[in-house]
Amino acid sequence: MKTIKSVYKIGNGPSSSHTVGPYHAAQIFAQRYPDADAYRVTLFGSLAFTGEGHGTGKAILAGLPGAQIVFNRTEQDLPHPNTMLFEAYRGGQPIGTNRIFSIGGGSIRIEGESSEEEIEVYPQKHFSEILLLCRQRGMSLLQFISHMEDDRLRDYLKTVWEAMKDSVRRGLAAEGTLPGGLGVERKAKLLFEKRCYNESADVTMNRVIAAYAYAVSEENADEHIVVTAPTCGSCGVLPAVLYYMETDRGFPEEEILDALAVAGLIGNVIRTNASISGAECGCQAEIGSACSMTAAALASLYGLNIDQIEYAAEIAMEHNLGLTCDPVNGLVQIPCIERNAVAAMRAISSVNLSRFLYSTRKISFDDVVTTMYRTGRDMDEKYRETSHGGLAQIYCAR
């Protein structure tokens, strides 16, 4: 597996696959062909169907000014659902081309090439291998991560956490209508401030965490800076819970950073053995993965053992299986924003169950990750970030 630093990327929303990845690809191509006087970028698959609503063209033009953007919605049998063809010209003649895939979470793969992000840091691939090593050596997950990663991880996680907190704060302060034409009003500030007169402690916690999730997700929908966790579409789940634990429950930042590390490891296992791309496996790969990462982070923060952490992550993923990616009008707003809040609360419930029932479990984390991937590959294409099915189709039919 690769470094867990690659799970967390800081960039503009609204979609890691559709904005962060394409922007990075455009930057690389521009550096390779600085003498070109014209560029053309053809988008295929999910990028072609939902790229306009997701701001893909805008992201590419930010990295490759003046490029002609072409949406090819007819070609099939693609090597990846998020395929881009970059072409450079000088004097009307082609001087270079690259086919680049946006593989999820802001990561890209250039056809026929390897990159620094492809360097393997962990020889282990499955959680069961990690679990076995930890038991053999008497290590916790945190000790395992520290043993495998370099000393730059901690500083990077600090940068990530600051970016996450900034997105919560900005989102809580902002008001107005999100762009894109759906007329979706920001709700985070309202949720955060609208306390019921007889509100119980549990209701307060759920309302506040939901407000934090809405805050980050609305910042993402407004194309502002967020952190992939593991994607932009699911960027509100992990920050919401951890921000609550630091701000409202008083957990110190050092322990929050530890929780981020554990969450990153879980996201890494999912990405390695399945997918975090909605275009490849539906929203279960995005929200499901974020929920799983958050459950593991919270279980670790509570000091639960490695079996309880695994079970929390497994529960969180299992009950997101089959979740479709059907963004209305190709925008990361409906149902995406609300799903972040629901997933944050589900992650907490998963930890509460794992605390007491871990010794009775039958399904391993690896089993549920494999199931998620197979489910995603079996899912009809219209439910994998094309806006051709589900809520996207029903809403447009009105």
C-alpha positions as CSV (number, residue, x, y, z in Angstrom):
1,M,0.0,0.0,0.0
2,K,1.0,3.6,-0.5
3,T,1.5,6.2,2.2
4,I,-1.6,7.3,4.0
5,K,-0.6,10.9,3.2
6,S,-2.0,10.2,-0.3
7,V,-5.5,9.6,1.2
8,Y,-5.7,13.2,2.3
9,K,-5.4,15.9,-0.4
10,I,-6.2,19.6,0.0
11,G,-7.9,21.2,-2.9
12,N,-11.0,22.8,-4.4
13,G,-14.3,21.1,-4.5
14,P,-16.8,19.9,-5.5
15,S,-15.3,16.5,-6.5
16,S,-11.9,15.0,-6.0
17,S,-12.3,12.8,-9.1
18,H,-13.7,15.7,-11.2
19,T,-11.8,18.7,-10.0
20,V,-8.8,17.9,-7.8
21,G,-7.6,15.0,-10.1
22,P,-8.2,16.8,-13.4
23,Y,-6.5,20.0,-12.1
24,H,-3.4,18.0,-11.1
25,A,-3.4,16.2,-14.5
26,A,-3.7,19.6,-16.3
27,Q,-0.8,21.0,-14.4
28,I,1.4,18.0,-15.2
29,F,0.5,18.2,-18.9
30,A,1.2,21.9,-19.1
31,Q,4.6,21.4,-17.6
32,R,5.4,18.7,-20.1
33,Y,4.5,20.8,-23.1
34,P,5.1,24.4,-22.2
35,D,5.8,25.3,-25.9
36,A,2.4,24.2,-27.1
37,D,0.2,27.0,-28.5
38,A,-3.0,25.0,-28.2
39,Y,-4.4,22.2,-26.0
40,R,-7.4,20.0,-26.2
41,V,-8.8,17.8,-23.4
42,T,-11.4,15.2,-24.1
43,L,-13.4,13.9,-21.2
44,F,-15.0,10.5,-21.2
45,G,-17.4,8.4,-19.0
46,S,-18.4,10.0,-15.8
47,L,-16.3,13.0,-16.4
48,A,-18.2,13.7,-19.6
49,F,-21.7,13.1,-18.1
50,T,-21.3,15.1,-14.9
51,G,-18.2,17.2,-15.5
52,E,-20.2,20.3,-16.3
53,G,-22.0,20.2,-13.0
54,H,-18.9,19.2,-11.1
55,G,-16.8,22.0,-12.5
56,T,-14.3,19.7,-14.3
57,G,-13.7,22.1,-17.2
58,K,-13.1,25.0,-14.8
59,A,-10.5,22.9,-12.9
60,I,-8.7,21.9,-16.1
61,L,-8.6,25.4,-17.4
62,A,-7.1,26.6,-14.1
63,G,-4.2,24.2,-14.7
64,L,-4.1,24.5,-18.5
65,P,-5.4,28.0,-19.5
66,G,-7.0,28.2,-22.9
67,A,-7.5,24.5,-23.4
68,Q,-10.4,23.3,-25.6
69,I,-12.6,21.0,-23.5
70,V,-14.6,18.3,-25.3
71,F,-17.2,16.1,-23.6
72,N,-17.3,12.7,-25.3
73,R,-20.5,10.9,-24.0
74,T,-20.6,8.2,-26.6
75,E,-17.4,6.2,-26.3
76,Q,-17.7,3.0,-24.2
77,D,-15.3,0.2,-23.1
78,L,-13.1,2.7,-21.3
79,P,-10.1,1.6,-19.2
80,H,-11.5,3.7,-16.4
81,P,-14.8,5.5,-15.9
82,N,-12.9,8.8,-15.4
83,T,-10.7,8.9,-18.5
84,M,-9.2,12.1,-20.0
85,L,-7.2,12.5,-23.2
86,F,-4.8,15.4,-23.2
87,E,-3.4,16.7,-26.5
88,A,-0.9,19.4,-27.2
89,Y,-0.4,21.2,-30.5
90,R,2.0,23.7,-32.0
91,G,1.3,25.4,-35.3
92,G,-1.7,23.1,-35.8
93,Q,0.4,20.0,-35.5
94,P,0.2,17.5,-32.6
95,I,3.4,17.5,-30.4
96,G,2.2,15.3,-27.5
97,T,-0.6,13.4,-25.9
98,N,-1.3,11.6,-22.6
99,R,-4.3,9.5,-21.5
100,I,-4.8,10.1,-17.8
101,F,-7.3,8.5,-15.4
102,S,-8.7,10.2,-12.3
103,I,-8.9,7.2,-10.1
104,G,-10.6,8.7,-7.0
105,G,-9.7,10.8,-4.1
106,G,-7.8,13.3,-6.3
107,S,-5.3,10.7,-7.4
108,I,-4.5,10.3,-11.0
109,R,-2.7,7.6,-13.1
110,I,-1.0,8.4,-16.4
111,E,-1.3,5.5,-18.8
112,G,2.0,3.6,-19.2
113,E,3.7,5.5,-16.3
114,S,4.3,5.2,-12.6
115,S,4.4,8.1,-10.2
116,E,5.8,9.0,-6.8
117,E,2.3,8.4,-5.4
118,E,2.6,4.8,-6.7
119,I,5.6,4.0,-4.4
120,E,4.7,1.2,-2.0
121,V,5.2,2.1,1.7
122,Y,3.3,-0.8,3.3
123,P,4.1,-4.4,2.2
124,Q,0.8,-5.4,3.6
125,K,-2.3,-5.2,1.4
126,H,-5.2,-6.4,3.6
127,F,-6.2,-5.5,7.1
128,S,-5.8,-9.1,8.2
129,E,-2.1,-8.9,7.4
130,I,-1.8,-5.7,9.5
131,L,-3.8,-7.3,12.3
132,L,-1.5,-10.4,12.3
133,L,1.7,-8.3,12.4
134,C,0.4,-6.1,15.2
135,R,-0.5,-9.2,17.3
136,Q,2.8,-10.9,16.6
137,R,4.8,-7.8,17.7
138,G,2.4,-6.5,20.4
139,M,1.8,-3.2,18.5
140,S,-1.2,-0.9,18.3
141,L,-2.4,0.4,14.9
142,L,-0.7,3.7,15.8
143,Q,2.6,2.0,16.5
144,F,2.3,0.1,13.3
145,I,1.7,3.3,11.3
146,S,4.6,5.1,13.0
147,H,6.9,2.1,12.2
148,M,5.9,2.1,8.5
149,E,5.6,5.8,7.7
150,D,8.4,8.5,7.6
151,D,8.7,11.3,10.1
152,R,6.9,13.7,7.7
153,L,3.5,12.2,8.3
154,R,2.9,14.0,11.6
155,D,3.5,17.5,10.1
156,Y,1.4,16.6,7.1
157,L,-1.5,15.5,9.3
158,K,-1.3,18.8,11.2
159,T,-1.6,20.6,7.9
160,V,-4.6,18.4,6.9
161,W,-6.3,19.0,10.3
162,E,-5.9,22.8,10.1
163,A,-7.5,22.7,6.6
164,M,-10.3,20.5,7.9
165,K,-11.0,22.9,10.8
166,D,-10.9,25.9,8.5
167,S,-13.5,24.3,6.3
168,V,-15.8,23.7,9.3
169,R,-15.4,27.3,10.5
170,R,-16.0,28.9,7.1
171,G,-19.0,26.7,6.5
172,L,-20.6,27.6,9.8
173,A,-20.3,31.3,9.1
174,A,-21.5,31.2,5.5
175,E,-25.1,31.8,4.3
176,G,-26.8,32.0,0.9
177,T,-27.5,29.8,-2.1
178,L,-25.1,27.3,-3.5
179,P,-24.1,27.7,-7.2
180,G,-25.4,25.4,-9.9
181,G,-29.0,26.3,-10.4
182,L,-30.7,23.9,-7.9
183,G,-31.4,26.8,-5.4
184,V,-30.0,24.8,-2.5
185,E,-29.7,27.0,0.6
186,R,-26.8,26.6,3.0
187,K,-28.1,25.0,6.2
188,A,-25.0,24.6,8.4
189,K,-25.3,27.9,10.3
190,L,-29.1,27.3,10.9
191,L,-28.4,23.8,12.2
192,F,-25.7,25.0,14.5
193,E,-27.6,27.8,16.0
194,K,-31.2,26.5,16.1
195,R,-31.4,24.8,19.5
196,C,-34.7,23.4,20.7
197,Y,-35.8,24.7,24.2
198,N,-36.0,21.1,25.6
199,E,-33.2,19.6,23.6
200,S,-31.5,16.5,25.2
201,A,-27.7,16.1,25.2
202,D,-27.9,13.4,22.5
203,V,-30.0,15.6,20.3
204,T,-27.6,18.4,20.8
205,M,-24.7,16.2,19.8
206,N,-26.4,14.9,16.7
207,R,-27.5,18.4,15.6
208,V,-24.0,19.9,16.1
209,I,-22.2,17.1,14.4
210,A,-24.7,17.3,11.5
211,A,-24.0,21.1,11.3
212,Y,-20.3,20.5,11.1
213,A,-20.8,17.9,8.3
214,Y,-23.1,20.3,6.4
215,A,-20.5,23.1,6.9
216,V,-17.7,21.2,5.2
217,S,-19.9,19.7,2.5
218,E,-21.4,23.1,1.6
219,E,-17.9,24.5,1.4
220,N,-17.1,21.7,-1.0
221,A,-20.3,22.3,-3.1
222,D,-19.3,26.0,-3.3
223,E,-15.9,24.9,-4.8
224,H,-13.9,26.1,-1.8
225,I,-10.9,24.4,-0.2
226,V,-11.6,21.1,1.5
227,V,-9.7,17.9,2.3
228,T,-10.4,14.6,0.6
229,A,-11.4,12.1,3.3
230,P,-11.2,10.1,1.2
231,T,-13.0,12.2,-1.5
232,C,-14.4,15.6,-1.9
233,G,-18.0,14.3,-2.1
234,S,-17.5,12.6,1.3
235,C,-15.2,15.3,2.8
236,G,-17.6,16.3,5.6
237,V,-17.9,13.0,7.6
238,L,-14.5,12.7,9.3
239,P,-13.9,16.4,10.0
240,A,-17.4,16.7,11.6
241,V,-16.9,14.0,14.1
242,L,-13.3,14.9,15.0
243,Y,-14.0,18.6,15.2
244,Y,-16.8,17.8,17.7
245,M,-14.5,15.6,19.7
246,E,-11.8,18.4,19.9
247,T,-14.1,21.4,20.2
248,D,-17.0,20.1,22.2
249,R,-15.5,17.1,24.1
250,G,-12.0,18.5,24.7
251,F,-9.8,15.8,23.1
252,P,-6.3,17.3,22.6
253,E,-5.0,17.9,19.1
254,E,-2.3,15.2,19.4
255,E,-5.0,12.6,19.9
256,I,-7.0,13.9,17.0
257,L,-3.9,13.6,14.8
258,D,-3.6,10.0,15.9
259,A,-7.2,9.4,15.0
260,L,-6.6,10.9,11.5
261,A,-3.7,8.5,11.0
262,V,-5.9,5.5,11.9
263,A,-8.6,6.8,9.6
264,G,-6.1,7.2,6.8
265,L,-4.9,3.6,7.2
266,I,-8.5,2.3,6.8
267,G,-9.0,4.5,3.8
268,N,-5.8,3.1,2.4
269,V,-6.9,-0.5,2.8
270,I,-10.2,0.3,1.0
271,R,-8.5,2.2,-1.8
272,T,-6.0,-0.6,-2.3
273,N,-8.4,-3.5,-2.4
274,A,-11.6,-1.8,-3.7
275,S,-12.2,1.8,-4.8
276,I,-13.0,5.2,-3.4
277,S,-14.4,6.4,-6.7
278,G,-18.1,7.0,-7.0
279,A,-17.7,6.7,-10.8
280,E,-16.3,3.2,-10.3
281,C,-18.3,1.8,-7.4
282,G,-21.1,4.2,-6.5
283,C,-21.5,6.3,-3.4
284,Q,-20.7,3.3,-1.2
285,A,-17.1,3.9,-2.2
286,E,-17.2,7.5,-1.1
287,I,-19.6,7.9,1.8
288,G,-19.2,4.3,2.8
289,S,-15.4,4.6,3.0
290,A,-15.7,8.0,4.8
291,C,-18.1,6.4,7.4
292,S,-15.7,3.5,7.9
293,M,-12.7,5.7,8.3
294,T,-14.5,7.9,10.8
295,A,-15.7,4.9,12.8
296,A,-12.1,3.6,13.1
297,A,-10.8,7.1,14.0
298,L,-13.4,7.5,16.7
299,A,-12.8,4.0,18.1
300,S,-9.1,4.7,18.2
301,L,-9.7,8.1,19.9
302,Y,-11.8,6.3,22.6
303,G,-8.9,3.9,23.2
304,L,-10.7,0.8,22.0
305,N,-8.6,-2.3,21.0
306,I,-7.7,-3.3,17.5
307,D,-10.6,-5.8,17.2
308,Q,-13.1,-3.1,18.2
309,I,-11.6,-0.6,15.7
310,E,-11.8,-3.2,12.9
311,Y,-15.4,-4.1,13.8
312,A,-16.4,-0.4,14.0
313,A,-15.0,0.1,10.5
314,E,-16.7,-3.0,9.2
315,I,-20.1,-2.1,10.6
316,A,-19.9,1.4,9.1
317,M,-19.1,0.0,5.6
318,E,-21.5,-2.9,5.7
319,H,-24.5,-0.7,6.2
320,N,-23.6,1.6,3.3
321,L,-23.3,-1.3,0.8
322,G,-25.2,-0.7,-2.4
323,L,-25.4,3.1,-1.9
324,T,-25.7,4.7,-5.3
325,C,-24.1,7.8,-6.7
326,D,-26.9,9.8,-8.3
327,P,-26.1,13.5,-8.0
328,V,-29.0,15.7,-9.1
329,N,-28.0,17.8,-12.1
330,G,-24.5,16.4,-11.7
331,L,-23.9,18.7,-8.7
332,V,-22.4,17.5,-5.4
333,Q,-25.4,18.8,-3.5
334,I,-28.5,16.5,-3.6
335,P,-28.2,13.9,-2.0
336,C,-24.5,14.4,-1.2
337,I,-24.5,17.1,1.5
338,E,-27.2,15.4,3.6
339,R,-25.4,12.0,3.3
340,N,-22.3,13.4,4.9
341,A,-24.3,14.3,8.0
342,V,-26.1,10.9,8.1
343,A,-22.8,9.1,7.7
344,A,-21.2,11.0,10.5
345,M,-23.9,9.9,12.9
346,R,-23.8,6.3,11.6
347,A,-20.1,6.2,12.3
348,I,-20.8,7.0,15.9
349,S,-23.4,4.3,16.2
350,S,-21.0,1.8,14.6
351,V,-18.4,2.6,17.4
352,N,-21.1,2.2,20.1
353,L,-22.0,-1.3,18.7
354,S,-18.4,-2.4,18.3
355,R,-17.5,-1.5,21.9
356,F,-19.8,-4.2,23.2
357,L,-20.3,-6.7,20.4
358,Y,-16.9,-7.1,18.8
359,S,-16.4,-10.6,20.2
360,T,-19.5,-11.9,18.4
361,R,-18.8,-10.6,14.9
362,K,-18.7,-12.9,11.9
363,I,-17.6,-10.6,9.1
364,S,-14.1,-9.2,8.8
365,F,-13.2,-5.8,7.5
366,D,-11.5,-7.3,4.5
367,D,-14.7,-9.3,3.7
368,V,-16.8,-6.2,3.6
369,V,-14.3,-4.2,1.5
370,T,-14.3,-7.1,-1.1
371,T,-18.1,-7.1,-1.0
372,M,-18.2,-3.4,-1.6
373,Y,-16.0,-3.6,-4.6
374,R,-17.9,-6.5,-6.2
375,T,-21.2,-4.7,-5.5
376,G,-19.9,-1.6,-7.1
377,R,-18.7,-3.4,-10.2
378,D,-22.1,-5.1,-10.5
379,M,-24.0,-1.8,-10.1
380,D,-25.6,-0.5,-13.3
381,E,-23.6,2.3,-14.8
382,K,-26.4,4.8,-14.3
383,Y,-26.0,4.5,-10.6
384,R,-22.2,5.3,-10.7
385,E,-21.9,9.1,-10.9
386,T,-23.5,9.6,-14.3
387,S,-26.7,11.3,-13.1
388,H,-28.7,9.0,-15.3
389,G,-30.5,7.1,-12.6
390,G,-31.9,7.3,-9.1
391,L,-32.7,10.7,-7.6
392,A,-31.0,12.5,-10.5
393,Q,-33.5,10.9,-12.9
394,I,-36.6,11.3,-10.7
395,Y,-35.9,14.9,-9.9
396,C,-35.3,15.8,-13.6
397,A,-38.5,14.1,-14.6
398,R,-40.7,16.4,-12.5
